[in-house]
Each structure stands twice: as structure tokens, then as C-alpha cells.
């Protein structure tokens, strides 16, 4: 089963009934927006004892299309590296 923002919002509203749903939704949006902006600025996002997000940049280059063996241009791009903490990894793998 996967989780989405609405599932997280529902769980937060159950755990914190004194907060309005729209306020909790705003908190989720602020957190995600800050993570996104940090990754755009090539900053590392580290949530201690939980996980790390890091943007890895790749320079523009020419590559070979394996279907027709022609050169193709691949523009600059960033990929996000995600690493989970050893503590979480151990808890997830326990049965």
C-alpha cells in the first residue's frame, strides 16, 4: 500500500485533533517546498536519524542512441539521491 499527501494529512489530523486540517496541509506544503528549493540550490537535505536527500548534477554531453547508433545531445540534469539511515533500514528489515 502506498501513501500520498492526503493519507499523511488524515493521519496527522487524527494524531493532532487540535490543529485544523488546512494548517496541517500548509505545514506539509512548506516542508516539501523547502526540501525542493534546497535541492534546486544543490544543498543537501538531512533529516537526522531518518534520511538524506542530495541533488547530483550531470553535465551536458553527447551520447549514442543504441537503436540507430546516432549521436544525441543530453542536456544538463539533476537526479536526486536518497539514502535512508541505518537505524530505519534495520527497523524496516526486521520482521
Gaussian input, Z-matrix of N, CA and C with variables (Angstrom, degrees):
# hf/3-21g

backbone

0 1
 N
 C     1     B1
 C     2     B2     1     A1
 N     3     B3     2     A2     1     D1
 C     4     B4     3     A3     2     D2
 C     5     B5     4     A4     3     D3
 N     6     B6     5     A5     4     D4
 C     7     B7     6     A6     5     D5
 C     8     B8     7     A7     6     D6
 N     9     B9     8     A8     7     D7
 C    10    B10     9     A9     8     D8
 C    11    B11    10    A10     9     D9
 N    12    B12    11    A11    10    D10
 C    13    B13    12    A12    11    D11
 C    14    B14    13    A13    12    D12
 N    15    B15    14    A14    13    D13
 C    16    B16    15    A15    14    D14
 C    17    B17    16    A16    15    D15
 N    18    B18    17    A17    16    D16
 C    19    B19    18    A18    17    D17
 C    20    B20    19    A19    18    D18
 N    21    B21    20    A20    19    D19
 C    22    B22    21    A21    20    D20
 C    23    B23    22    A22    21    D21
 N    24    B24    23    A23    22    D22
 C    25    B25    24    A24    23    D23
 C    26    B26    25    A25    24    D24
 N    27    B27    26    A26    25    D25
 C    28    B28    27    A27    26    D26
 C    29    B29    28    A28    27    D27
 N    30    B30    29    A29    28    D28
 C    31    B31    30    A30    29    D29
 C    32    B32    31    A31    30    D30
 N    33    B33    32    A32    31    D31
 C    34    B34    33    A33    32    D32
 C    35    B35    34    A34    33    D33
 N    36    B36    35    A35    34    D34
 C    37    B37    36    A36    35    D35
 C    38    B38    37    A37    36    D36
 N    39    B39    38    A38    37    D37
 C    40    B40    39    A39    38    D38
 C    41    B41    40    A40    39    D39
 N    42    B42    41    A41    40    D40
 C    43    B43    42    A42    41    D41
 C    44    B44    43    A43    42    D42
 N    45    B45    44    A44    43    D43
 C    46    B46    45    A45    44    D44
 C    47    B47    46    A46    45    D45
 N    48    B48    47    A47    46    D46
 C    49    B49    48    A48    47    D47
 C    50    B50    49    A49    48    D48
 N    51    B51    50    A50    49    D49
 C    52    B52    51    A51    50    D50
 C    53    B53    52    A52    51    D51
 N    54    B54    53    A53    52    D52
 C    55    B55    54    A54    53    D53
 C    56    B56    55    A55    54    D54
 N    57    B57    56    A56    55    D55
 C    58    B58    57    A57    56    D56
 C    59    B59    58    A58    57    D57
 N    60    B60    59    A59    58    D58
 C    61    B61    60    A60    59    D59
 C    62    B62    61    A61    60    D60
 N    63    B63    62    A62    61    D61
 C    64    B64    63    A63    62    D62
 C    65    B65    64    A64    63    D63
 N    66    B66    65    A65    64    D64
 C    67    B67    66    A66    65    D65
 C    68    B68    67    A67    66    D66
 N    69    B69    68    A68    67    D67
 C    70    B70    69    A69    68    D68
 C    71    B71    70    A70    69    D69
 N    72    B72    71    A71    70    D70
 C    73    B73    72    A72    71    D71
 C    74    B74    73    A73    72    D72
 N    75    B75    74    A74    73    D73
 C    76    B76    75    A75    74    D74
 C    77    B77    76    A76    75    D75
 N    78    B78    77    A77    76    D76
 C    79    B79    78    A78    77    D77
 C    80    B80    79    A79    78    D78
 N    81    B81    80    A80    79    D79
 C    82    B82    81    A81    80    D80
 C    83    B83    82    A82    81    D81
 N    84    B84    83    A83    82    D82
 C    85    B85    84    A84    83    D83
 C    86    B86    85    A85    84    D84
 N    87    B87    86    A86    85    D85
 C    88    B88    87    A87    86    D86
 C    89    B89    88    A88    87    D87
 N    90    B90    89    A89    88    D88
 C    91    B91    90    A90    89    D89
 C    92    B92    91    A91    90    D90
 N    93    B93    92    A92    91    D91
 C    94    B94    93    A93    92    D92
 C    95    B95    94    A94    93    D93
 N    96    B96    95    A95    94    D94
 C    97    B97    96    A96    95    D95
 C    98    B98    97    A97    96    D96
 N    99    B99    98    A98    97    D97
 C   100   B100    99    A99    98    D98
 C   101   B101   100   A100    99    D99
 N   102   B102   101   A101   100   D100
 C   103   B103   102   A102   101   D101
 C   104   B104   103   A103   102   D102
 N   105   B105   104   A104   103   D103
 C   106   B106   105   A105   104   D104
 C   107   B107   106   A106   105   D105
 N   108   B108   107   A107   106   D106
 C   109   B109   108   A108   107   D107
 C   110   B110   109   A109   108   D108
 N   111   B111   110   A110   109   D109
 C   112   B112   111   A111   110   D110
 C   113   B113   112   A112   111   D111
 N   114   B114   113   A113   112   D112
 C   115   B115   114   A114   113   D113
 C   116   B116   115   A115   114   D114
 N   117   B117   116   A116   115   D115
 C   118   B118   117   A117   116   D116
 C   119   B119   118   A118   117   D117
 N   120   B120   119   A119   118   D118
 C   121   B121   120   A120   119   D119
 C   122   B122   121   A121   120   D120
 N   123   B123   122   A122   121   D121
 C   124   B124   123   A123   122   D122
 C   125   B125   124   A124   123   D123
 N   126   B126   125   A125   124   D124
 C   127   B127   126   A126   125   D125
 C   128   B128   127   A127   126   D126
 N   129   B129   128   A128   127   D127
 C   130   B130   129   A129   128   D128
 C   131   B131   130   A130   129   D129
 N   132   B132   131   A131   130   D130
 C   133   B133   132   A132   131   D131
 C   134   B134   133   A133   132   D132
 N   135   B135   134   A134   133   D133
 C   136   B136   135   A135   134   D134
 C   137   B137   136   A136   135   D135
 N   138   B138   137   A137   136   D136
 C   139   B139   138   A138   137   D137
 C   140   B140   139   A139   138   D138
 N   141   B141   140   A140   139   D139
 C   142   B142   141   A141   140   D140
 C   143   B143   142   A142   141   D141
 N   144   B144   143   A143   142   D142
 C   145   B145   144   A144   143   D143
 C   146   B146   145   A145   144   D144
 N   147   B147   146   A146   145   D145
 C   148   B148   147   A147   146   D146
 C   149   B149   148   A148   147   D147
 N   150   B150   149   A149   148   D148
 C   151   B151   150   A150   149   D149
 C   152   B152   151   A151   150   D150
 N   153   B153   152   A152   151   D151
 C   154   B154   153   A153   152   D152
 C   155   B155   154   A154   153   D153
 N   156   B156   155   A155   154   D154
 C   157   B157   156   A156   155   D155
 C   158   B158   157   A157   156   D156
 N   159   B159   158   A158   157   D157
 C   160   B160   159   A159   158   D158
 C   161   B161   160   A160   159   D159
 N   162   B162   161   A161   160   D160
 C   163   B163   162   A162   161   D161
 C   164   B164   163   A163   162   D162
 N   165   B165   164   A164   163   D163
 C   166   B166   165   A165   164   D164
 C   167   B167   166   A166   165   D165
 N   168   B168   167   A167   166   D166
 C   169   B169   168   A168   167   D167
 C   170   B170   169   A169   168   D168
 N   171   B171   170   A170   169   D169
 C   172   B172   171   A171   170   D170
 C   173   B173   172   A172   171   D171
 N   174   B174   173   A173   172   D172
 C   175   B175   174   A174   173   D173
 C   176   B176   175   A175   174   D174
 N   177   B177   176   A176   175   D175
 C   178   B178   177   A177   176   D176
 C   179   B179   178   A178   177   D177
 N   180   B180   179   A179   178   D178
 C   181   B181   180   A180   179   D179
 C   182   B182   181   A181   180   D180
 N   183   B183   182   A182   181   D181
 C   184   B184   183   A183   182   D182
 C   185   B185   184   A184   183   D183
 N   186   B186   185   A185   184   D184
 C   187   B187   186   A186   185   D185
 C   188   B188   187   A187   186   D186
 N   189   B189   188   A188   187   D187
 C   190   B190   189   A189   188   D188
 C   191   B191   190   A190   189   D189
 N   192   B192   191   A191   190   D190
 C   193   B193   192   A192   191   D191
 C   194   B194   193   A193   192   D192
 N   195   B195   194   A194   193   D193
 C   196   B196   195   A195   194   D194
 C   197   B197   196   A196   195   D195
 N   198   B198   197   A197   196   D196
 C   199   B199   198   A198   197   D197
 C   200   B200   199   A199   198   D198
 N   201   B201   200   A200   199   D199
 C   202   B202   201   A201   200   D200
 C   203   B203   202   A202   201   D201
 N   204   B204   203   A203   202   D202
 C   205   B205   204   A204   203   D203
 C   206   B206   205   A205   204   D204
 N   207   B207   206   A206   205   D205
 C   208   B208   207   A207   206   D206
 C   209   B209   208   A208   207   D207
 N   210   B210   209   A209   208   D208
 C   211   B211   210   A210   209   D209
 C   212   B212   211   A211   210   D210
 N   213   B213   212   A212   211   D211
 C   214   B214   213   A213   212   D212
 C   215   B215   214   A214   213   D213
 N   216   B216   215   A215   214   D214
 C   217   B217   216   A216   215   D215
 C   218   B218   217   A217   216   D216
 N   219   B219   218   A218   217   D217
 C   220   B220   219   A219   218   D218
 C   221   B221   220   A220   219   D219
 N   222   B222   221   A221   220   D220
 C   223   B223   222   A222   221   D221
 C   224   B224   223   A223   222   D222
 N   225   B225   224   A224   223   D223
 C   226   B226   225   A225   224   D224
 C   227   B227   226   A226   225   D225
 N   228   B228   227   A227   226   D226
 C   229   B229   228   A228   227   D227
 C   230   B230   229   A229   228   D228
 N   231   B231   230   A230   229   D229
 C   232   B232   231   A231   230   D230
 C   233   B233   232   A232   231   D231
 N   234   B234   233   A233   232   D232
 C   235   B235   234   A234   233   D233
 C   236   B236   235   A235   234   D234
 N   237   B237   236   A236   235   D235
 C   238   B238   237   A237   236   D236
 C   239   B239   238   A238   237   D237
 N   240   B240   239   A239   238   D238
 C   241   B241   240   A240   239   D239
 C   242   B242   241   A241   240   D240
 N   243   B243   242   A242   241   D241
 C   244   B244   243   A243   242   D242
 C   245   B245   244   A244   243   D243
 N   246   B246   245   A245   244   D244
 C   247   B247   246   A246   245   D245
 C   248   B248   247   A247   246   D246
 N   249   B249   248   A248   247   D247
 C   250   B250   249   A249   248   D248
 C   251   B251   250   A250   249   D249
 N   252   B252   251   A251   250   D250
 C   253   B253   252   A252   251   D251
 C   254   B254   253   A253   252   D252
 N   255   B255   254   A254   253   D253
 C   256   B256   255   A255   254   D254
 C   257   B257   256   A256   255   D255
 N   258   B258   257   A257   256   D256
 C   259   B259   258   A258   257   D257
 C   260   B260   259   A259   258   D258
 N   261   B261   260   A260   259   D259
 C   262   B262   261   A261   260   D260
 C   263   B263   262   A262   261   D261
 N   264   B264   263   A263   262   D262
 C   265   B265   264   A264   263   D263
 C   266   B266   265   A265   264   D264
 N   267   B267   266   A266   265   D265
 C   268   B268   267   A267   266   D266
 C   269   B269   268   A268   267   D267
 N   270   B270   269   A269   268   D268
 C   271   B271   270   A270   269   D269
 C   272   B272   271   A271   270   D270
 N   273   B273   272   A272   271   D271
 C   274   B274   273   A273   272   D272
 C   275   B275   274   A274   273   D273
 N   276   B276   275   A275   274   D274
 C   277   B277   276   A276   275   D275
 C   278   B278   277   A277   276   D276
 N   279   B279   278   A278   277   D277
 C   280   B280   279   A279   278   D278
 C   281   B281   280   A280   279   D279
 N   282   B282   281   A281   280   D280
 C   283   B283   282   A282   281   D281
 C   284   B284   283   A283   282   D282

   B1=1.4516
   B2=1.5235
   B3=1.3072
   B4=1.4567
   B5=1.5243
   B6=1.3032
   B7=1.4677
   B8=1.5206
   B9=1.3202
   B10=1.4462
   B11=1.5302
   B12=1.3256
   B13=1.4632
   B14=1.5261
   B15=1.3184
   B16=1.4698
   B17=1.5327
   B18=1.3417
   B19=1.4711
   B20=1.5295
   B21=1.3119
   B22=1.4716
   B23=1.5231
   B24=1.3233
   B25=1.4635
   B26=1.5266
   B27=1.3181
   B28=1.4639
   B29=1.5317
   B30=1.3408
   B31=1.4659
   B32=1.5284
   B33=1.3263
   B34=1.4643
   B35=1.5248
   B36=1.3199
   B37=1.4662
   B38=1.5287
   B39=1.3333
   B40=1.4716
   B41=1.5250
   B42=1.3349
   B43=1.4640
   B44=1.5210
   B45=1.3338
   B46=1.4637
   B47=1.5234
   B48=1.3250
   B49=1.4682
   B50=1.5349
   B51=1.3291
   B52=1.4632
   B53=1.5269
   B54=1.3214
   B55=1.4589
   B56=1.5239
   B57=1.3052
   B58=1.4677
   B59=1.5214
   B60=1.3357
   B61=1.4628
   B62=1.5250
   B63=1.3248
   B64=1.4644
   B65=1.5289
   B66=1.3362
   B67=1.4690
   B68=1.5216
   B69=1.3159
   B70=1.4594
   B71=1.5264
   B72=1.3167
   B73=1.4655
   B74=1.5247
   B75=1.3048
   B76=1.4698
   B77=1.5282
   B78=1.3205
   B79=1.4670
   B80=1.5288
   B81=1.3197
   B82=1.4679
   B83=1.5247
   B84=1.3250
   B85=1.4723
   B86=1.5204
   B87=1.3216
   B88=1.4745
   B89=1.5190
   B90=1.3226
   B91=1.4664
   B92=1.5223
   B93=1.3272
   B94=1.4647
   B95=1.5307
   B96=1.3203
   B97=1.4724
   B98=1.5267
   B99=1.3287
   B100=1.4632
   B101=1.5215
   B102=1.3226
   B103=1.4665
   B104=1.5214
   B105=1.3272
   B106=1.4676
   B107=1.5292
   B108=1.3323
   B109=1.4697
   B110=1.5216
   B111=1.3065
   B112=1.4618
   B113=1.5290
   B114=1.3154
   B115=1.4603
   B116=1.5274
   B117=1.3337
   B118=1.4732
   B119=1.5247
   B120=1.3414
   B121=1.4685
   B122=1.5250
   B123=1.3254
   B124=1.4683
   B125=1.5230
   B126=1.3057
   B127=1.4561
   B128=1.5251
   B129=1.2841
   B130=1.4627
   B131=1.5286
   B132=1.3235
   B133=1.4633
   B134=1.5143
   B135=1.3250
   B136=1.4558
   B137=1.5193
   B138=1.3074
   B139=1.4522
   B140=1.5236
   B141=1.3123
   B142=1.4722
   B143=1.5168
   B144=1.3108
   B145=1.4646
   B146=1.5274
   B147=1.3320
   B148=1.4523
   B149=1.5166
   B150=1.3543
   B151=1.4650
   B152=1.5199
   B153=1.3307
   B154=1.4535
   B155=1.5260
   B156=1.3339
   B157=1.4622
   B158=1.5163
   B159=1.3147
   B160=1.4621
   B161=1.5203
   B162=1.3460
   B163=1.4613
   B164=1.5171
   B165=1.3208
   B166=1.4529
   B167=1.5260
   B168=1.3256
   B169=1.4621
   B170=1.5231
   B171=1.3176
   B172=1.4506
   B173=1.5228
   B174=1.3302
   B175=1.4599
   B176=1.5216
   B177=1.3271
   B178=1.4621
   B179=1.5250
   B180=1.3278
   B181=1.4576
   B182=1.5193
   B183=1.3043
   B184=1.4622
   B185=1.5239
   B186=1.3056
   B187=1.4621
   B188=1.5273
   B189=1.3163
   B190=1.4629
   B191=1.5226
   B192=1.3247
   B193=1.4610
   B194=1.5274
   B195=1.3334
   B196=1.4671
   B197=1.5349
   B198=1.3310
   B199=1.4653
   B200=1.5266
   B201=1.3617
   B202=1.4588
   B203=1.5324
   B204=1.3233
   B205=1.4634
   B206=1.5301
   B207=1.3378
   B208=1.4572
   B209=1.5186
   B210=1.3388
   B211=1.4538
   B212=1.5255
   B213=1.3252
   B214=1.4599
   B215=1.5206
   B216=1.3329
   B217=1.4584
   B218=1.5263
   B219=1.3330
   B220=1.4637
   B221=1.5257
   B222=1.3439
   B223=1.4708
   B224=1.5334
   B225=1.3474
   B226=1.4685
   B227=1.5231
   B228=1.3202
   B229=1.4532
   B230=1.5183
   B231=1.3109
   B232=1.4531
   B233=1.5183
   B234=1.3095
   B235=1.4595
   B236=1.5216
   B237=1.2947
   B238=1.4595
   B239=1.5178
   B240=1.3320
   B241=1.4617
   B242=1.5251
   B243=1.3087
   B244=1.4571
   B245=1.5144
   B246=1.3229
   B247=1.4559
   B248=1.5217
   B249=1.3132
   B250=1.4569
   B251=1.5371
   B252=1.3345
   B253=1.4589
   B254=1.5269
   B255=1.3144
   B256=1.4651
   B257=1.5266
   B258=1.3254
   B259=1.4651
   B260=1.5327
   B261=1.3217
   B262=1.4635
   B263=1.5236
   B264=1.3233
   B265=1.4465
   B266=1.5323
   B267=1.3229
   B268=1.4649
   B269=1.5302
   B270=1.3533
   B271=1.4593
   B272=1.5272
   B273=1.3155
   B274=1.4647
   B275=1.5186
   B276=1.3355
   B277=1.4600
   B278=1.5263
   B279=1.3302
   B280=1.4639
   B281=1.5222
   B282=1.3024
   B283=1.4784
   B284=1.4899
   A1=108.98
   A2=116.38
   A3=119.78
   A4=110.20
   A5=114.57
   A6=121.51
   A7=108.32
   A8=116.41
   A9=120.45
   A10=108.84
   A11=116.09
   A12=119.24
   A13=112.57
   A14=117.30
   A15=119.33
   A16=111.26
   A17=116.89
   A18=119.81
   A19=110.95
   A20=115.74
   A21=120.24
   A22=110.03
   A23=116.11
   A24=120.88
   A25=111.13
   A26=116.50
   A27=121.11
   A28=110.67
   A29=116.01
   A30=120.15
   A31=111.09
   A32=117.13
   A33=119.96
   A34=111.69
   A35=116.96
   A36=119.47
   A37=111.55
   A38=117.09
   A39=120.29
   A40=110.11
   A41=116.36
   A42=120.54
   A43=112.85
   A44=117.00
   A45=121.25
   A46=109.39
   A47=117.29
   A48=120.44
   A49=114.17
   A50=117.39
   A51=120.30
   A52=112.90
   A53=117.47
   A54=121.38
   A55=109.92
   A56=115.03
   A57=120.07
   A58=109.73
   A59=115.86
   A60=120.03
   A61=111.41
   A62=116.92
   A63=119.46
   A64=110.89
   A65=117.62
   A66=120.37
   A67=110.82
   A68=117.12
   A69=120.74
   A70=110.66
   A71=116.01
   A72=120.05
   A73=110.55
   A74=116.42
   A75=121.29
   A76=110.72
   A77=117.23
   A78=121.31
   A79=110.30
   A80=116.52
   A81=120.55
   A82=110.21
   A83=116.76
   A84=121.12
   A85=111.90
   A86=117.53
   A87=121.70
   A88=110.31
   A89=117.74
   A90=121.59
   A91=110.83
   A92=116.69
   A93=120.41
   A94=111.83
   A95=116.56
   A96=120.79
   A97=110.75
   A98=117.43
   A99=120.92
   A100=111.90
   A101=117.16
   A102=120.39
   A103=109.74
   A104=116.83
   A105=121.33
   A106=111.32
   A107=117.07
   A108=120.39
   A109=112.03
   A110=117.07
   A111=120.44
   A112=110.57
   A113=117.11
   A114=120.37
   A115=111.33
   A116=117.01
   A117=120.63
   A118=111.09
   A119=115.91
   A120=121.84
   A121=112.54
   A122=116.71
   A123=123.38
   A124=112.98
   A125=116.70
   A126=121.26
   A127=108.98
   A128=115.43
   A129=121.95
   A130=108.35
   A131=116.93
   A132=122.29
   A133=107.34
   A134=115.04
   A135=119.94
   A136=109.29
   A137=115.84
   A138=121.91
   A139=105.77
   A140=115.99
   A141=122.03
   A142=112.54
   A143=115.17
   A144=123.97
   A145=113.07
   A146=117.65
   A147=120.79
   A148=111.06
   A149=116.25
   A150=119.88
   A151=111.48
   A152=114.91
   A153=122.74
   A154=108.35
   A155=115.94
   A156=122.59
   A157=106.94
   A158=116.34
   A159=120.37
   A160=108.78
   A161=116.41
   A162=120.79
   A163=108.61
   A164=115.87
   A165=121.47
   A166=107.73
   A167=116.13
   A168=121.29
   A169=111.15
   A170=115.47
   A171=121.98
   A172=108.05
   A173=116.31
   A174=121.51
   A175=110.31
   A176=114.64
   A177=120.23
   A178=108.80
   A179=115.73
   A180=119.56
   A181=109.41
   A182=114.00
   A183=120.29
   A184=107.80
   A185=115.30
   A186=121.23
   A187=107.99
   A188=115.56
   A189=121.06
   A190=109.00
   A191=115.60
   A192=121.58
   A193=107.49
   A194=118.42
   A195=120.12
   A196=114.13
   A197=117.59
   A198=119.97
   A199=112.74
   A200=115.46
   A201=117.56
   A202=113.37
   A203=116.01
   A204=122.55
   A205=113.64
   A206=118.20
   A207=121.45
   A208=110.09
   A209=115.91
   A210=121.12
   A211=109.51
   A212=116.23
   A213=121.49
   A214=108.52
   A215=115.54
   A216=120.89
   A217=109.19
   A218=115.47
   A219=121.86
   A220=106.88
   A221=119.07
   A222=121.28
   A223=112.63
   A224=115.55
   A225=121.12
   A226=109.23
   A227=116.24
   A228=119.72
   A229=109.97
   A230=114.74
   A231=121.64
   A232=108.51
   A233=115.24
   A234=121.48
   A235=107.73
   A236=115.76
   A237=119.98
   A238=109.51
   A239=114.43
   A240=120.78
   A241=107.44
   A242=115.52
   A243=121.89
   A244=107.84
   A245=115.97
   A246=119.80
   A247=108.53
   A248=115.34
   A249=121.16
   A250=108.69
   A251=116.34
   A252=119.87
   A253=110.25
   A254=115.78
   A255=120.63
   A256=110.99
   A257=115.76
   A258=120.37
   A259=110.43
   A260=117.08
   A261=120.75
   A262=110.77
   A263=116.23
   A264=119.93
   A265=110.31
   A266=115.59
   A267=120.07
   A268=110.59
   A269=117.40
   A270=121.02
   A271=111.72
   A272=116.75
   A273=120.68
   A274=111.53
   A275=116.65
   A276=120.98
   A277=113.78
   A278=117.34
   A279=119.65
   A280=108.86
   A281=115.58
   A282=119.40
   A283=111.05
   D1=133.97
   D2=179.28
   D3=-98.94
   D4=160.67
   D5=178.34
   D6=-113.93
   D7=142.63
   D8=172.28
   D9=-126.24
   D10=-179.18
   D11=-175.84
   D12=-59.83
   D13=-37.84
   D14=-178.75
   D15=-66.64
   D16=-35.47
   D17=176.35
   D18=-65.63
   D19=-42.30
   D20=178.71
   D21=-64.87
   D22=-42.19
   D23=178.53
   D24=-61.82
   D25=-41.75
   D26=178.77
   D27=-62.25
   D28=-44.20
   D29=-179.96
   D30=-66.15
   D31=-40.40
   D32=177.57
   D33=-64.29
   D34=-39.59
   D35=179.80
   D36=-67.42
   D37=-30.00
   D38=175.30
   D39=-71.75
   D40=-42.85
   D41=-178.06
   D42=-73.62
   D43=-28.89
   D44=-178.92
   D45=-127.20
   D46=76.16
   D47=-175.30
   D48=-67.77
   D49=-17.30
   D50=-178.99
   D51=-76.92
   D52=-15.30
   D53=-179.90
   D54=-94.62
   D55=144.98
   D56=175.21
   D57=-74.19
   D58=149.07
   D59=-179.60
   D60=-61.34
   D61=-37.79
   D62=-178.59
   D63=-66.98
   D64=-32.14
   D65=176.77
   D66=-70.23
   D67=-42.07
   D68=177.75
   D69=-64.97
   D70=-38.07
   D71=177.25
   D72=-63.33
   D73=-40.68
   D74=178.81
   D75=-64.13
   D76=-38.83
   D77=177.81
   D78=-62.08
   D79=-45.18
   D80=178.31
   D81=-60.47
   D82=-45.47
   D83=179.66
   D84=-62.14
   D85=-41.63
   D86=179.48
   D87=-63.40
   D88=-44.25
   D89=179.86
   D90=-62.06
   D91=-48.37
   D92=-179.18
   D93=-65.49
   D94=-38.25
   D95=178.54
   D96=-64.99
   D97=-40.93
   D98=178.17
   D99=-65.66
   D100=-39.76
   D101=176.68
   D102=-63.30
   D103=-45.38
   D104=-179.45
   D105=-61.74
   D106=-45.71
   D107=-179.43
   D108=-65.50
   D109=-37.43
   D110=177.78
   D111=-64.61
   D112=-42.31
   D113=178.94
   D114=-66.99
   D115=-35.22
   D116=176.26
   D117=-61.89
   D118=-35.14
   D119=-178.75
   D120=-89.52
   D121=17.21
   D122=179.90
   D123=58.05
   D124=32.09
   D125=176.56
   D126=-97.54
   D127=150.38
   D128=179.03
   D129=-89.12
   D130=134.95
   D131=178.06
   D132=-108.93
   D133=117.54
   D134=-177.21
   D135=-123.12
   D136=117.63
   D137=173.30
   D138=-100.27
   D139=102.85
   D140=-171.12
   D141=-48.83
   D142=137.20
   D143=178.81
   D144=57.76
   D145=20.26
   D146=-179.59
   D147=-131.06
   D148=-71.71
   D149=-175.66
   D150=-160.50
   D151=165.80
   D152=178.91
   D153=-131.54
   D154=135.00
   D155=171.83
   D156=-115.23
   D157=138.07
   D158=179.35
   D159=-147.31
   D160=133.96
   D161=178.51
   D162=-89.76
   D163=126.82
   D164=177.73
   D165=-108.57
   D166=125.66
   D167=-177.36
   D168=-94.11
   D169=139.86
   D170=174.74
   D171=-120.58
   D172=131.69
   D173=-179.15
   D174=-74.52
   D175=158.99
   D176=176.01
   D177=-66.20
   D178=147.32
   D179=-178.08
   D180=-160.19
   D181=169.77
   D182=172.65
   D183=-101.51
   D184=136.28
   D185=179.24
   D186=-126.51
   D187=172.74
   D188=-179.72
   D189=-108.95
   D190=129.38
   D191=175.23
   D192=-78.17
   D193=115.53
   D194=-175.37
   D195=-67.54
   D196=-20.46
   D197=-179.23
   D198=-71.79
   D199=-41.07
   D200=-176.39
   D201=-127.17
   D202=6.75
   D203=175.19
   D204=62.97
   D205=24.45
   D206=178.89
   D207=-96.69
   D208=155.47
   D209=175.80
   D210=-76.53
   D211=137.07
   D212=175.04
   D213=-129.95
   D214=146.04
   D215=179.55
   D216=-88.78
   D217=129.70
   D218=176.96
   D219=-112.00
   D220=114.17
   D221=-176.95
   D222=-71.34
   D223=170.89
   D224=174.39
   D225=-54.78
   D226=145.86
   D227=176.93
   D228=-156.71
   D229=162.05
   D230=176.56
   D231=-124.15
   D232=140.00
   D233=172.99
   D234=-119.58
   D235=148.81
   D236=-178.75
   D237=-98.71
   D238=124.47
   D239=174.38
   D240=-92.57
   D241=137.24
   D242=179.63
   D243=-125.76
   D244=130.17
   D245=178.41
   D246=-133.88
   D247=129.38
   D248=-179.52
   D249=-92.64
   D250=152.15
   D251=-179.55
   D252=-70.69
   D253=155.42
   D254=179.33
   D255=-62.79
   D256=-34.75
   D257=179.47
   D258=-62.94
   D259=-47.72
   D260=178.68
   D261=-65.35
   D262=-41.30
   D263=-179.38
   D264=-60.02
   D265=-41.90
   D266=179.44
   D267=-65.06
   D268=-42.21
   D269=-179.75
   D270=-66.50
   D271=-38.17
   D272=179.65
   D273=-66.88
   D274=-38.40
   D275=-176.35
   D276=-81.76
   D277=-10.66
   D278=176.54
   D279=-76.48
   D280=146.34
   D281=-179.44
   D282=-100.68

